[in-house]
Amino acid sequence: MTKHSPFDKGVTVCFLTERLIFSAAQDDPFAKLQLHLMGSFAEFERSIIKKRQAEGIAKAKQRGVYKGRPVSIDANKIRDLRQQGLGATKIAEQLKISRVSVYRALKAA
């Protein structure tokens, strides 16, 4: 997969507070470098945040504090409705959930 620059599509990026404008119409190598550097730093910062979040969740799980999202779909009810002959669409409508959730519950069973 190749990464494309916003300039490849003729995009103009304006930062109002900083009064920076990056445009495909302007052939400014320094502006292009600045935009790429800002994008790289943003990507780096996001990866650091995700890493810290994962570490925090792992530590919370070890302490027994983090248990994840509570289960909101009754898998037994889905199986019962399936045994009654209802299809995934009807089960989803009746339980007000998505068909994907129905299929996921049936697969896990």
N, C-alpha and C positions, 0 to 999 in steps of 0.2 A: 504494500500500500504506500503510495507516495503522498507526501503532504504538499498541499497547494497553498500558495500565498493568497491572502485576500486580494492582492493586486492582480492575480490571474483572472479574476472575474470582474474587474473594473469597479471594485468597491472603494468607497471613500469612508475613512474612519475619522471621526472628530471627537476629541476630548475637550469639552467646553471649559472646564475649570482650568486645565493646564494650557489651554489655547494651542493644542497640537492638532494638526491636520495631516492625515496620511491618505494620499490619493494615487490611484493608478495613472491619472492624467499627469501628475508631476513625476518626472523621472529623477527623483532625489535619492541617491544611494544611502545617504545618512538617515533620512526618514524611514527608509525601508529597513535599515539596520535597527533603528530604535524600535520599530513595531515588532520585529522578530525577537528582539531582546525582551520586550515587555511580555510577549506571548510565552517565551521560554520561562521567564520568572513566574508567570501566573501558573503555568503547568507544573513547575517545580513546587511552588507553594501548595497547590492542590494535592500533589502526591504526598507531601509531608503531612498535611492535615489528615488525609485518609489513613496514613500509617499510624499517626498518633491515635486516631479514633479506634482503629483496630486493636492497638495495644491496650487502650483503656477498656474496651469491651472484653478483651481476654482477661485482664486483671479483675474486672467486675464479675466475670463468670467464675473465676477461681474462688472469689469470696462468696459466691452464691447470691450476689446482689442482682445481677443481670440475668434475666430468664427469657428475654425476647418478648415478642408480641404475644398476647394471649390468644388462644385458639378461638376463632369466631365461627367456624363452620363445623357442624356436627356430622362427622364422617359416617356414623351409624345411621343417621337419618337418610343420608344419601344412598347408602347401601340398601336400606329398607325400601325406599322409593324405587330403586332400580329393580329390586326383586319383585316389586308389584307390577313391573312391566313398563314403567315410565322411561322415556328417553332423556338424554342429557339436557335438551332444551327445556322440556317440561319440568324437570327437577330444578333447573336453574331458575326458571320463572317462579316456581312455587316457593323456593327458599330465598329468592331475591339475591342470588349470587350469579357469578359468570359461569358460562359453560366450561371454561378452562379450569375453574375451581372444582367443578363436578368431575371432570376427567382426571384431574390431579388426585382428588380424594379416592376415586375408584382405582386408580393405578397404585396408590399407596396401600390399598386394602389387600 
